[in-house]
């Protein structure tokens, strides 16, 4: 049976948490004396430890720091009784797993949190296998943003898992955790985008702001959001209110904003594709997710994880691992589609393999699609025209045989602003 230790100088709170814990899953120990708690930790291993921390210099903080230094793999859940972002960030930096707010915690939420932190063995192994060294560092940084209210932008190439990180932040948070709403900015129509955000005040067609109330609203590829929608979102974040279409009364805005981008937002702002105010608001905090090319040593580990995922529920599958030549092919491939491309490649290899080891011949790497090649050529032609025109868009459009609106659209599509003259 798993073991949980609860420390708080308030004995009543200790007893309350101890009473809430599922006794079928955990053996509970608790103490309102930090010296006793320290002895309990020294004499036994716990699967999770709950510690009350009131400030940076309190006994709880010293106890938490000691545990995180001595037993870094033991999940530590910190209990706070006030809003203190500095203290919370310090705890997360030290390695705390999560936190609870003593003022609002209840039996249901406490047990859900404990169950998530101390899942069954299979789930823990799966999570560990999926996270390579650099990916774990990214997850660790993401945890620091979970308790914060300010907007966050996640940067990284297409296919690296930016939406996965956004959901991880949502799952690790105790604020704005009612619902996770996702929207692709590339699919937003210029004319209808404002209504898509604010809605019409009708329950039959709620906008994204209403859908995400008390939750997290994730905008994928924020650079593609139309200008009018940018202005509305900026106003909602800054003032905390918005006006549904057709209504004169404002509505409270209460959602955390997470955005993602695979493009250079600074260049897009300078070229007028992003409003300056909007750019400053959404990038208050940022997180970078590395590409597979930046962590080649971890590619095989990711591939092995995908194989284990497929074989776990499909015992008839023969493939269990990779040959030396297959591993060499995996690490030498460019992986322009990153983890998304790798997953597709492994899925196909597993079902085409009839032996325990996946060999190089089972790995079918997709060449760049015709669309990708055409986009690359189109982008290069625009760059050359902009250089020749010394960034005069009217002249560049004439060189390319395009209208100015079409050129602006393609500059936005490729994340271009200015190009150095030849």
C-alpha positions, -999 to +999 in steps of 0.1 A: +000+000+000+012+035-008+022+059+020+013+096+024+027+120+050+009+152+060+026+180+079+009+212+091+013+231+124-025+233+123-035+199+137-071+204+127-061+207+090-038+176+094-067+156+107-091+169+080-067+159+052-060+126+069-097+119+070-102+128+034-074+104+021-087+072+005-077+045+031-080+018+005-050+033-014-029+050+012-015+044+047-017+079+063+009+094+087+006+130+099+022+155+123+018+191+135+055+191+146+081+196+119+107+178+140+085+147+142+077+150+105+115+151+098+120+119+118+092+101+099+107+111+066+142+099+077+128+066+089+106+057+059+098+063+023+066+080+013+049+080-021+037+116-015+043+143+011+020+172+019+036+201+036+022+235+048+044+264+037+036+299+050+066+319+039+102+315+026+117+313+062+091+290+079+097+255+092+076+241+064+098+257+037+130+243+054+114+209+056+102+210+019+137+222+008+154+193+027+130+167+012+135+180-023+173+179-019+174+145-001+146+127-019+142+145-053+120+117-067+094+120-039+064+141-050+059+171-026+025+188-025+027+222-008-003+237+011-006+275+010-031+297+027-025+330+008-018+343-027+020+345-030+034+340-065+070+346-054+067+318-028+050+295-053+075+300-080+104+294-055+088+261-044+083+249-080+119+259-089+131+238-059+111+209-073+077+209-057+052+188-077+021+209-071+002+230-045-032+232-028-049+263-014-060+256+021-088+281+018-106+264-011-095+227-011-122+201-006-122+163-004-130+156-041-103+180-055-077+168-030-082+131-039-082+139-076-049+158-072-033+130-052-045+104-077-029+123-105+004+128-087+006+092-076-010+072-104-006+035-110+028+022-119+021+017-156+010+054-160+041+067-143+064+046-164+046+058-196+050+094-186+087+089-178+094+070-210+078+098-231+100+125-216+136+127-228+160+149-210+153+181-229+116+174-230+116+169-192+133+203-188+106+218-209+079+201-188+097+214-156+096+249-170+059+245-180+051+237-143+064+271-133+037+287-155+008+266-142-001+288-112+004+321-131-024+342-146-005+362-172-007+351-209+019+326-221+032+319-256+047+286-265+072+287-294+085+258-315+084+242-349+053+225-363+048+190-348+069+195-316+038+192-293+030+227-284-007+219-278+005+190-255+025+214-234-005+238-232-027+210-220-001+199-195+000+234-180-038+234-178-038+200-161-011+211-136-030+243-127-055+250-099-066+282-115-086+285-147-089+247-147-126+243-153-123+237-191-097+237-218-109+254-251-087+253-282-089+274-313-069+274-345-062+309-356-055+298-392-091+288-395-105+322-384-123+341-410-115+378-410-152+389-411-165+364-385-135+362-361-147+389-337-181+372-333-163+339-329-145+353-299-173+373-281-204+355-293-238+371-297-250+368-261-272+339-271-268+306-253-272+288-286-240+303-300-216+311-272-183+327-282-149+313-272-146+337-243-179+324-228-169+287-235-136+292-217-150+310-186-130+300-155-109+279-179-080+281-203-083+293-238-055+281-262-049+298-295-028+278-320-006+298-344-015+331-328+002+350-356-026+340-380-053+358-359-070+386-378-062+422-366-098+429-354-097+398-333-063+408-319-078+441-307-107+424-290-086+398-272-061+426-261-090+445-246-105+415-229-071+405-213-063+441-202-097+452-190-113+419-180-145+426-200-158+422-235-190+431-254-209+404-273-221+413-307-255+432-305-253+438-267-244+472-251-236+457-217-202+442-210-196+407-199-168+396-175-138+379-191-122+353-169-099+329-187-062+322-189-047+327-224-021+304-238-009+308-274+015+290-297+035+300-327+060+284-351+067+318-367+088+349-358+062+370-340+086+399-337+090+401-375+052+398-379+047+427-354+072+449-373+055+442-406+021+451-392+006+416-392+004+418-353-007+448-334+021+461-312-001+462-281-013+426-287+023+414-293+034+429-259+005+413-241+007+378-253+045+374-248+046+384-212+059+348-206+073+325-232+083+288-234+104+272-262+098+235-272+128+220-289+126+202-322+137+166-327+168+178-345+179+196-313+176+164-292+187+136-316+199+115-287+163+112-275+148+102-309+152+064-303+136+068-268+106+085-283+103+058-310+105+030-284+078+047-264+055+048-295+062+011-301+053+002-265+021+022-268+010+002-298+020-032-285+005-027-250-030-032-262-022-052-294-004-084-282-005-098-318+020-072-329+055-088-334+076-056-332+092-050-298+122-028-307+147-016-333+177-030-350+210-011-350+206+000-386+170+012-379+182+033-349+209+048-372+183+057-397+160+073-371+187+095-357+200+106-391+166+116-406+158+154-406+123+150-390+109+182-404+075+172-390+091+165-356+073+142-331+041+141-352+061+128-382+080+103-360+048+089-346+033+083-380+066+067-392+066+043-362+029+035-366+035+024-402+067+005-393+051-015-365+023-028-387+045-036-416+070-055-394+067-093-389+097-098-366+106-087-331+130-060-344+120-032-367+147-029-394+157+000-416+136-013-445+105-010-424+110+028-419+094+047-447+103+084-444+079+107-462+097+130-487+086+167-485+052+170-501+046+188-533+028+215-513+058+219-491+082+222-521+059+247-537+056+268-505+094+267-501+099+279-537+072+305-534+087+319-502+122+321-517+108+340-547+091+365-525+124+370-505+143+376-537+117+401-550+116+419-516+154+422-517+154+435-553+127+460-544+145+471-513+114+461-493+091+483-513+060+460-513+044+478-543+075+472-564+079+436-551+043+428-560+049+441-595+080+420-599+061+389-588+030+397-609+009+398-578-016+423-563-005+441-531-032+423-510-020+390-523+016+398-515+006+410-480-012+377-475+018+356-485+042+377-464+019+369-435+017+332-444+055+328-444+062+351-414+082+376-435+086+413-429+117+428-444+146+413-463+181+426-466+186+443-500+209+427-525 
